[in-house]
Amino acid sequence: MLPDDARVVSADDHIIEHPRVWSDRLPAHLKERGPRVVDEDGVPVWCYDGRRYQPLGLDAVAGDDPTEFKLTSKAFEDMRPGCYDPAARLRDMDEDGIDASLGFPQFPRFAGQTFLEAEDKSLALLCVRAWNDFVLDEWTAPDRSRLIPLSIVPMWDVESAAIEIRRTAAKGARAVTFSENPAALNLPSFWSPAWDPFFSALEETETPLCLHVGSSSRPIVPHPDAPLPVIIGLLGLLSMQAFTDLVMSPIFNRHPKLKVMLSEGGIGWIPYMVERLEQVWEKQRHHSKVNVEKSPAECFRDHIWVCFIRDEAGLEARQRIGVDKILFEADYPHSDTMWPNSRKSLAHQLHDVPADEASLIAGGNAARLLRL
Amino acid sequence: MLPDDARVVSADDHIIEHPRVWSDRLPAHLKERGPRVVDEDGVPVWCYDGRRYQPLGLDAVAGDDPTEFKLTSKAFEDMRPGCYDPAARLRDMDEDGIDASLGFPQFPRFAGQTFLEAEDKSLALLCVRAWNDFVLDEWTAPDRSRLIPLSIVPMWDVESAAIEIRRTAAKGARAVTFSENPAALNLPSFWSPAWDPFFSALEETETPLCLHVGSSSRPIVPHPDAPLPVIIGLLGLLSMQAFTDLVMSPIFNRHPKLKVMLSEGGIGWIPYMVERLEQVWEKQRHHSKVNVEKSPAECFRDHIWVCFIRDEAGLEARQRIGVDKILFEADYPHSDTMWPNSRKSLAHQLHDVPADEASLIAGGNAARLLRL
């Protein structure tokens, strides 16, 4: 039973950047090459470094009737202002029963892949910093206790990434978002020591690393006939992949203080995956090079947190998962959000859960992990 | 609690074909081009249609100590005779506490992909029939009530496949094995009506379709650094993909009597996946073309059975899955087998499960689905 006074923290919401996020911050001579919005027949298309980026309509649907969801892009004036205006976001959070919210990037994509893909990396670095400054200085300004800053990094340069982690942590950032599978972006895999300075900066600043489903830019598409609901239905498998990859790898041996959050991956699969990986580790670690210091279950227990929007199967199995490992997400304004009923949906799911456990899951675990 | 007299059926074991399976059956002028074993320094290498196929050592390890598992191929004389000799298999089943066993192909691969990939399709068709005749006439001959025949089909020709289903069903075959994702093999996807005659033959003969993990020939390999334990740990995700693909597709509308068994995919993820797909179906079926007649949970309930070797998380959640949907697997002689302790392992897992449910899971469900 969720106590009425329990703090609800959403560990995963999405900021739809307003059109001036970069033009307000880039040097005058770069404003035209930085991300800017061009109106094409009422559709807000982002233009950046010679490319066009058309937003997906499903990413700004808080409050919409699902039978009217459209894949086509939505004009800013057709979105709820809470999508892009932090004061309006706070009002929507009030209506939704959400006390605090961690906001992920939209135009940069979940791990900042847009800037990784850009040709001009010195411009891209300025764009990464501009997004972080937007979040730290503007987005969270209306209420720094409720709008929690998360930062992106220049993924292509591990030393610059470590510098950006330290810079933003000093300004108040509470998490860093990164790729669930950097190798899918033609970067070194989690198994590579190349990332050591990056992970060390996270440990040093006590910053958890958020790996959001889709941050590999490699959704699971079983075949060309598979429509979007199949691809959306399989997004959680990307978290399972990242989970498996991480707990088998030597990463947590090299970085014993590293904390990883799997964002929007669900929790109901954790008991299966942990049990299965224990079996595989027990039988198959002898002929292949995997982490042999700590079993997958131990790596999970010490290093990984998991998140859910609606997941009754997972909550029923919460003792197997660990009550202190589970965080709630409202996913505003993406299509899985239950806005304006997120707190109601959460309370319904926690109906049979003791109050102390419900409070941890609703916000206590997030408050601790994000140092709120 | 598993009753002492409960019948244990393994819905998934593996037959290591002996070297003369094809040469005993092909016409004299094709014997040299059909599959035959060549000894290369003690390693039994299959040669077929101009290609070499080197077996994986992990596929014949029943009874081996996991710390001594090797990836390199194993000579026949180093395997337990139960791998390739049905009389010896029955003795190993006795020792393992297994009453009946459904045997999957090894050299042809789980869905017969070896023959699909062959250049000469008329030879390949003869090879498919030869494997089926080997199973029906030779492998199961020592005890037809305990060694249950499963057949493969010529995947490249839907009409021939339907004919082979009818031919083998008439000879006693109780299941057909096929690809979890035919599109990954450059065949039509499950969404295509091209398969209708194939599925109709399965419905007509009341034959369940087994989709074994790996039968797409497309394991999940997150990146080139990922060693085999990561790839093995992710095999269950192939069943999740097939599950998602099937329940979203119109296949069960067109084939209301079709029964699908997901082999070696585990069961602990089912509650998560069903709940998640219900959410996706509820919100996302309006803008994309998916099956709208039956929800994913209904498709599962009416059409899909799931299997486990060791899966305590899944057994704990058996009411969410459906006690009548769960089958046991011994996986002899592959590396997940618990031989000679399969029945003990099963009994341990079923310790807290009521006897009637335990009996269904151990063998009752399999007996019904396979019409034993």
Interface residues (C-beta under 8 A of the other chain):
Chain A: P66 T67 E68 F69 K70 L71 N181 A183 A184 S189 W191 S192 I220 P222 H223 P224 D225 A226 P227 L228 P229 V230 I232 G233 L234 G236 L237 M240 Q241 A242 T244 D245 M248 G266 I267 G268 W269 P271 Y272 M273 V274 E275 R276 L277 Q279 V280 W281 E282 K283 Q284 R285 H286 H287 S288 K289 V290 R310 D311 E312 A313 G314 E316 A317 R320 S335 D336
Chain B: P66 T67 E68 F69 K70 L71 N181 A183 A184 S189 W191 S192 I220 P222 H223 P224 D225 A226 P227 L228 P229 V230 I232 G233 L234 G236 L237 M240 Q241 A242 T244 D245 M248 G266 I267 G268 W269 P271 Y272 M273 V274 E275 R276 L277 Q279 V280 W281 E282 K283 Q284 R285 H286 H287 S288 K289 V290 R310 D311 E312 A313 G314 E316 A317 R320 S335 D336
